[in-house]
Amino acid sequence: MEASLTRLSPSCGFKQSFLNKPRKTQHTLHPVSMRKNLTNDTSKTLSVNNTRGGGEVLDEQAFERERLRLDAEARESMAEEAENQVDKSWKWKIRKRVWDLMEATNIAQFPRPVHHRIPNFIGASSAASKLGELEVFRDALCVKVNPDSPQKQVRFLTLSGGKKLLTPQPRLRTGFFSVLESSLLSPNTINEACTSVGVAKYGRPIGLDEKIKVDLIVIGSVAVDPKTGARLGKGEGFAELEYGMLRYMGAIDDSTPVVTSVHDEQLVDDIPVEKLLIHDVPVDIICTPSKIIFTNMSIPKPQDFHQKN
């Protein structure tokens, strides 16, 4: 959560003290002001029409242009932050090493360069197929999947398998989550529904007061430790924020499995568990193109963030 949540903190109700708390302190967050202010701020960011709004039609090209523009701005901001942090932050050192390796060995896939992204990789579909073999995936009725490129096939397997897909709005700009019902999609629209534009067209936006049960969480990663389940994202903290929202909504609990799909080269052994913060989300299962790993996770999962500090 290093950079973006610090920038978001005035509108999202985040406290700087929380961002720096060690894991042993069960500090929590209150999302009421976050819900109000984030909705107000982000509703102005992607001003596109939705097909459900009184017959209005989504301007797909405008939506995608604006999304790409804002993504580029966010990555530029993160690059500046990383340049200042890489020599003193152990997280940024690991991220940069992994990103550099993926580009140097050409295992990175579009969009490139993969720096400051959840990196897409050769074999992402194979890793998704491994994930699809998991009993926790087969048994799940509702799966929350991140919106990044390497997990697109996971979103496809979720919808084509007759499950409900919960996916966050990109960078939480226009709201929190969208729900896509496979029963409301045709075979011809499922693939499009796995994209950002498709989510805007076919998804139903929900708020933090929605009553929903999520059976499985799939998140993207930059690096992950197969022994401890410790994970690093791209540094913007949205996976952690989304996890906290779901805890607040009562949609998940400690028993809800967390799975990530990565390339084998993203497996690392130097994430210091003792330096993780209380909002860092560990994973139970890792799926790569070649294997399924059940981690020996002893890291506590973050608690719900509506309780008073």
ZIHUUR-V633589 format. One record per residue. N is the residue number from 0. RES is the residue in three letters. BURIAL is b if it has 24 or more other ideal C-beta (glycine too) atoms within 12 Angstrom, else e. D_FIRST is the distance of its C-alpha to the first C-alpha in Angstrom with 1 decimal. Layout:
# ZIHUUR-V633589
n = [N;N]
res = [RES;RES]
burial = [BURIAL;BURIAL]
d_first = [D_FIRST;D_FIRST]
This chain:
# ZIHUUR-V633589
n = [0;1;2;3;4;5;6;7;8;9;10;11;12;13;14;15;16;17;18;19;20;21;22;23;24;25;26;27;28;29;30;31;32;33;34;35;36;37;38;39;40;41;42;43;44;45;46;47;48;49;50;51;52;53;54;55;56;57;58;59;60;61;62;63;64;65;66;67;68;69;70;71;72;73;74;75;76;77;78;79;80;81;82;83;84;85;86;87;88;89;90;91;92;93;94;95;96;97;98;99;100;101;102;103;104;105;106;107;108;109;110;111;112;113;114;115;116;117;118;119;120;121;122;123;124;125;126;127;128;129;130;131;132;133;134;135;136;137;138;139;140;141;142;143;144;145;146;147;148;149;150;151;152;153;154;155;156;157;158;159;160;161;162;163;164;165;166;167;168;169;170;171;172;173;174;175;176;177;178;179;180;181;182;183;184;185;186;187;188;189;190;191;192;193;194;195;196;197;198;199;200;201;202;203;204;205;206;207;208;209;210;211;212;213;214;215;216;217;218;219;220;221;222;223;224;225;226;227;228;229;230;231;232;233;234;235;236;237;238;239;240;241;242;243;244;245;246;247;248;249;250;251;252;253;254;255;256;257;258;259;260;261;262;263;264;265;266;267;268;269;270;271;272;273;274;275;276;277;278;279;280;281;282;283;284;285;286;287;288;289;290;291;292;293;294;295;296;297;298;299;300;301;302;303;304;305;306;307;308]
res = [MET;GLU;ALA;SER;LEU;THR;ARG;LEU;SER;PRO;SER;CYS;GLY;PHE;LYS;GLN;SER;PHE;LEU;ASN;LYS;PRO;ARG;LYS;THR;GLN;HIS;THR;LEU;HIS;PRO;VAL;SER;MET;ARG;LYS;ASN;LEU;THR;ASN;ASP;THR;SER;LYS;THR;LEU;SER;VAL;ASN;ASN;THR;ARG;GLY;GLY;GLY;GLU;VAL;LEU;ASP;GLU;GLN;ALA;PHE;GLU;ARG;GLU;ARG;LEU;ARG;LEU;ASP;ALA;GLU;ALA;ARG;GLU;SER;MET;ALA;GLU;GLU;ALA;GLU;ASN;GLN;VAL;ASP;LYS;SER;TRP;LYS;TRP;LYS;ILE;ARG;LYS;ARG;VAL;TRP;ASP;LEU;MET;GLU;ALA;THR;ASN;ILE;ALA;GLN;PHE;PRO;ARG;PRO;VAL;HIS;HIS;ARG;ILE;PRO;ASN;PHE;ILE;GLY;ALA;SER;SER;ALA;ALA;SER;LYS;LEU;GLY;GLU;LEU;GLU;VAL;PHE;ARG;ASP;ALA;LEU;CYS;VAL;LYS;VAL;ASN;PRO;ASP;SER;PRO;GLN;LYS;GLN;VAL;ARG;PHE;LEU;THR;LEU;SER;GLY;GLY;LYS;LYS;LEU;LEU;THR;PRO;GLN;PRO;ARG;LEU;ARG;THR;GLY;PHE;PHE;SER;VAL;LEU;GLU;SER;SER;LEU;LEU;SER;PRO;ASN;THR;ILE;ASN;GLU;ALA;CYS;THR;SER;VAL;GLY;VAL;ALA;LYS;TYR;GLY;ARG;PRO;ILE;GLY;LEU;ASP;GLU;LYS;ILE;LYS;VAL;ASP;LEU;ILE;VAL;ILE;GLY;SER;VAL;ALA;VAL;ASP;PRO;LYS;THR;GLY;ALA;ARG;LEU;GLY;LYS;GLY;GLU;GLY;PHE;ALA;GLU;LEU;GLU;TYR;GLY;MET;LEU;ARG;TYR;MET;GLY;ALA;ILE;ASP;ASP;SER;THR;PRO;VAL;VAL;THR;SER;VAL;HIS;ASP;GLU;GLN;LEU;VAL;ASP;ASP;ILE;PRO;VAL;GLU;LYS;LEU;LEU;ILE;HIS;ASP;VAL;PRO;VAL;ASP;ILE;ILE;CYS;THR;PRO;SER;LYS;ILE;ILE;PHE;THR;ASN;MET;SER;ILE;PRO;LYS;PRO;GLN;ASP;PHE;HIS;GLN;LYS;ASN]
burial = [b;b;b;b;b;b;b;b;b;e;b;b;b;b;b;e;e;b;b;e;b;e;b;e;e;e;b;b;b;e;b;e;e;b;b;e;e;b;b;e;e;b;e;e;b;b;e;b;e;b;e;e;e;e;e;e;e;b;e;e;e;e;b;e;e;b;b;e;e;b;b;e;e;b;b;e;b;b;b;e;b;b;e;e;e;b;e;e;e;b;b;b;b;b;b;b;b;b;b;e;b;b;e;e;e;e;b;b;b;e;e;e;e;b;b;b;b;b;b;b;b;b;b;b;b;b;b;b;e;b;b;b;e;b;e;b;b;e;e;b;e;b;b;b;b;b;b;b;b;b;b;b;b;b;b;b;b;b;b;b;b;e;b;b;b;b;b;b;b;b;b;b;b;b;b;b;b;b;b;b;b;b;e;e;b;e;e;e;b;b;e;b;b;b;b;b;b;b;b;b;b;b;b;b;b;b;b;b;e;b;e;b;e;b;b;b;b;b;b;b;b;b;b;b;b;b;e;b;b;b;b;b;b;b;b;b;b;b;b;b;b;b;b;b;b;b;b;b;b;e;b;b;e;e;e;b;b;b;b;b;b;b;b;b;b;b;b;b;e;e;b;e;b;e;e;b;b;b;b;b;b;b;b;b;b;b;b;b;b;e;e;b;b;e;b;e;b;e;b;e;b;b;b;b;b;b;e;e;e]
d_first = [0.0;3.8;6.0;6.4;5.5;7.6;10.0;10.2;10.7;14.5;15.1;12.8;13.9;10.7;11.8;10.7;12.5;10.4;7.2;9.8;11.9;13.2;13.6;17.2;16.6;16.5;14.8;14.5;13.6;16.3;16.0;19.4;18.7;15.5;17.9;20.5;18.7;16.3;19.5;21.5;19.2;18.6;22.2;23.4;21.2;22.9;26.4;28.1;30.7;30.4;33.4;33.4;33.8;37.5;38.4;36.2;35.2;31.8;32.0;30.3;30.6;29.3;26.3;25.5;26.1;23.8;21.0;21.5;21.8;18.5;16.8;18.5;17.4;13.7;14.2;16.3;13.8;11.3;14.4;15.2;12.0;12.5;16.1;15.4;13.1;14.8;17.7;15.9;12.6;13.6;10.6;11.6;15.2;15.0;13.4;16.1;18.8;18.2;18.1;21.1;23.0;22.6;24.0;26.7;28.0;27.9;26.2;23.8;24.8;24.6;22.4;22.5;21.4;18.6;16.4;13.0;13.8;14.0;17.3;20.6;23.2;26.9;27.6;24.8;27.6;29.0;25.8;25.7;29.3;28.6;26.0;28.8;31.0;29.0;30.8;27.7;27.4;31.1;31.3;28.3;29.3;26.0;23.1;19.6;18.7;15.8;17.4;17.1;20.4;20.7;20.6;23.2;26.0;24.3;24.3;27.9;28.9;27.5;29.5;32.6;32.7;33.3;30.0;27.8;24.6;21.6;19.1;16.4;17.3;15.9;12.6;14.0;16.3;19.6;18.7;16.9;18.8;22.1;24.7;27.2;30.4;32.2;35.4;35.1;34.6;37.3;37.3;37.3;34.2;31.9;30.8;30.0;28.1;25.6;24.5;22.6;26.0;27.4;24.8;25.7;29.4;29.7;26.7;27.0;24.1;23.4;21.8;20.4;24.0;24.9;26.5;25.5;25.2;22.9;24.5;22.0;18.4;18.0;14.6;14.3;13.2;13.5;14.8;15.9;18.3;21.4;22.6;19.8;17.6;14.5;12.3;9.8;8.7;8.9;5.6;5.0;3.6;7.2;8.8;7.4;8.4;11.5;12.3;12.3;14.4;16.8;17.2;18.1;20.5;22.1;21.8;20.5;20.9;20.5;23.2;21.6;21.2;18.0;19.1;17.8;20.1;19.9;22.6;24.2;23.1;19.4;20.4;19.7;20.8;19.0;15.6;16.4;15.9;16.6;13.6;11.1;9.4;10.8;8.1;8.1;10.7;13.8;16.5;20.2;21.7;21.3;23.6;24.6;27.6;29.7;28.7;27.1;25.4;25.1;22.8;23.9;20.8;21.1;17.4;17.2;15.3;13.2;15.7;16.3;14.8;18.0;19.8;20.4;19.0]
